[in-house]
Amino acid sequence: MKLQPARAHTLQCADEGVLAGDTGKSWLQRNWRPLLLTVIIIASEYLLTPYLSAMLRWGAVIQ
């Protein structure tokens, strides 16, 4: 199956962007995605969930 030229170009640009991030010289450039995911998980577990459970009376409890 042959992709349309515009779609193929979009996929190629996205692929080049990911490769540039993975092969970057900076430590932060290579690791920003895992760091962001860690921050989101911590914020969700310890900040967002307790406040929402208190306001909306959810049953979520952090043990």
Secondary structure, DSSP 8 states (H G I E B T S, - for coil): ----HHHHHHHHHHHHHHHHHHT-SSHHHHHHHHHHHHHHHHHIIIIIHHHHHHHHT------
